[in-house]
Each structure stands twice: as C-alpha cells, then as structure tokens.
Amino acid sequence: MDKKVNDIIILLCKGISNRRLYFSNHPKVISYAQNFLKELTAFFEMSEKEEFFVGIIDGHFIFNGKRLFGPTIVGRQLIQFMQMLQCGGVSFKKGLTVEDLSAFMDLTDGLKNPLNSLQEARELFKKQGILLITLAGYYSDQPGMGAPDSKRPWEGQEAGGFLQSPTLIYQALFDVVTRAHGDAAFSRELDIDSARSVSEFMLRFTQSNFADVMQYIHYPDYDSYTIGHSVRVSSIAVFLGMKMNWPEENILAIGTAGILHDIGKSRIASEILYKASKLTADEFRLIQDHPRVGAELLLAQRDVSPLDIAAAWGHHLRYDGKGYPEKPSWAVRNPVIALLQICDVFEALTAVRPYKQAMDPSHAFSVMTTDKGAFHPGLLSAFIAFIGIYPPGTYVELTDGRIGMVTGAGIIIDRPQLKIIQHRDGTRLKKEDQYAVDLGAMDRGSLGVSQLLLNYLDTEN
C-alpha cells in the first residue's frame, strides 16, 4: 500500500509539472491525469475508502502520519501551490474525473499570487467547478483531516530559509532540470540564470552539508531518470570541485554545466529514452546524437557559457579521444569536462535504470579503473579518493549492527566517517542524539562496515 500511495502522489506531481510546461490538453498532461486516476481508483478498491487525503507539513507530504520521501522530492510545485492556498492538505474523492483533475492542474499553473485565506481558496475551487477535490486546514500530524480548530500551523520553509533544507535544494535542482528539458523540447528559451542560481545555492549548502544533499540524490526516479541523473551529476561535480579546491567560479560553472549537460535528450522520444529492452541500431544512433543536439540547443541560447556548450557536446568523449561524437583534430580537452565525464559515468553505473539495477560503488570503480584510456587518470584517482567506496550520503550497517550515514571518505578508503542514526537493536536515534564515528581513526579489528545499504531511505531527516 505504501508504494501505491507514493505512486499516486508522484503521478499527480509530475502531471502538475508537465502542465506548467505544456498546454492543458497536451498528451503528456492527459496521460499523467489518466494514470493518476487509474491508480487512485485502485487505491479506493484496495482500501475500501471514499477519499484519498495527503497532508503537508515541514515541506513534506504526509500520509496517515508518515512522511513520504519520493513524492516530496518531486513535489515542490504542489507543495508551493498548497502554501499559496493557505491549506495544509488536499483530499481527492471517489468519482473524480479527468475533467476535474484537469481544472485542478490548470489552477496550479494559473494561480500567481497567494490567497488571503483557506476560505478564499475553497471559494475559488467552487467557482472553477472543482468539487471532488477539497482543501483541509493546517495538517495536525494525525491520520485524517481532523477538526478545523485542531490544526497545527504549516511549518514549511520560507524562501529565506532555503539554504537550511536539503529537501528544498534537491527540489530546486529537480525543478530547474525538469523545466530546462521541457523548454528545450518545445524550442523555448532556457532559463540559464535559474540553473546558475541553483548551482550557487548548492555550493553554499554543500560546503558543510554535502552528505545531507547526497542522501536525497540516491532516490531512484525510474520514469524520468534523465532529470535525476543531471541533478546527481551536478551535485557530485560541485562536491569534487570543492574538495579539489578549485576556484569558486569554476565550481559554479561545473555545477551549471552538470545541470544542462544532457539537455539534448529532451529531443529524444520517451519510448526510446526509457526503453527497458535492448535498443535497435537506429535507436542507439539517436541516443548517441544527443551531445550534438544538446550543444546546438545551447548555442541558440542567450547567456550560455562556452563551458555549458562544451559539457553538452563532450561529456561522452573519452580521455583517449574515442567515444561520441567524433572528436575533431583541433579540439582540446578541458579538465572540467574530464571531471564531468567521470561523474557522468559513475552516476550512470551506480543508479537504477529501467533496464538495470544499481551497481555498488566499489564495483563501479573497478569497471572504471580497468577501462584503460577512458578517463583522465589523475582526476579519476582524486575522484575515488574523495568519494570513497562508501560515498557520502549512503547508509551502511556496521559489524556491531548499528546503522550510520556516511558523512565523508576516511583516510582509509574502506573506513569512512559516519553519523550513527540507529542502535543495534533497531531503535532510531533522535536527530539531536545522533553522533559521529570515524572508522579510519579506529583499529581495523574493533569495528568496520559489514554491508552497504543501497536501498535504505532515511525518511526521518
């Protein structure tokens, strides 16, 4: 049931995101609406309920008192819309139609200013003919909607608190990449300034909270992994640039380039891009052409940097000059692009795809180091040293049964720095009681990592 709930809200959030990119009757928008209603109907049949209610508190979606991790990542636009409506939750009732949902999604795109009260929002819904989607007062952290006077205030982040929240950092990255790909698909001007701004926000936060951001980027976004891939590549590249003491302007530049590097995939049909089976020769040629398409798209934009264009064109070029597109004799390899290429391949190997499972980091490093001529050797060595075989933001189980989140690579590659979040008996530690452990500072025989928890999602932070 938990997966069903997550799927329902993610479909709604992606429908809203696509509605803001395309017109109301666009096939993508209609498809998300139809799939949302299909999953909602299945939920009603399974649960024997008449309504589906989701609350919002602390910038997270809540269902039956439980925070929802995946929907929160992709749902920034819906969360902001709920904030503008002065409400703390929304209920979808049995009998909802595509027309009802379309009117709701139209409103998420059309409402530009916050309303004065929840009552005003309810009157707006009635005026728009939205009768089977109702708004609740501020969420109380309890299952259901409860009495109106028992609601606690919405505790989401204000704009000024943006840098304090890894959730909002990830959501902003996801939104910027999503919009860039949507605008590129329809030949609209890209918002390059937004990409630069979110790259700067990421740098500021990453300086002291990289692991907190990285725990979010391990979320497997199966049906739009191109977006998540660009977010992860950009995040890792910013971290590496910072660890290697690059000038701040170079770090900001690689962050922006990482956000935009796969923009050429916006012109590839989704049935090819997300195909789970083997590609045909013609389909593979289309995939291989995305660097050229991306570079041409960026060349047509204002305020784009040469590095952005070079990253789009050259992120599949190997250190030995092979790869695609074919490298002209006059081309010079930039070390920033060489680092981005390493981040690109590492992310692709260690992430879930429709056609494969995630590869653990140590296996990925083995693949990369044995592929002679593929990568800049010095940068690859630095990458492995700074990331470690247990990358920051991943979770591990220790030999004594405790669980910790990796906060940084240790002086010994298989002995990272950790933040302990769970006792050996399974008891979850409160945030203020979590504590640091540096395995590199301990004798090897006393304590170590027993396993990497690739599928562990920490929904409490």
Buried (B, 14 or more C-beta within 10 A) or exposed (E): EEEEBBBBBBBBBBBBBBBBBBEEEBEBBBBBBBBBBEBBEEBBEEEEEEBBBBBBBBBBBBBBEEBBBBBBBBBBBBBBBBBBBBBBBBBBBBEBEEEBBBBBBBBBBEBEEEBEEBEEBBEBBEEBEBEBBBBBBBBBBBEEBBEEEEBBEBBBBEEEEBBEBBBBBBBBBBBBBBBBBBBBBEEEEBBBEBBBBBBBBBBEBBEEBBBBBBBBBBBBBEEBBBBBBBBBBBBBBBBBBBBBEBEEEBBBBBBBBBBBBBBBBBBBEBEBBBBEEEEEEEBEEBBEBBBBBBBBBBEEBEEBBEBBBBBBBBBBBBBEEEBBBEBEEEEEBBEBBBBBBBBBBBBBBBBBBEEEEBBBBBEBBEEBBEBEEBBBEEBBEBBBEBBBBBBBBBBBBBEEEBBBBBBBBBEEBBBBBBBBBBBEEEEEBEEEEBEEBBBBEBEEEEBBBEEBBBEBBBEEB
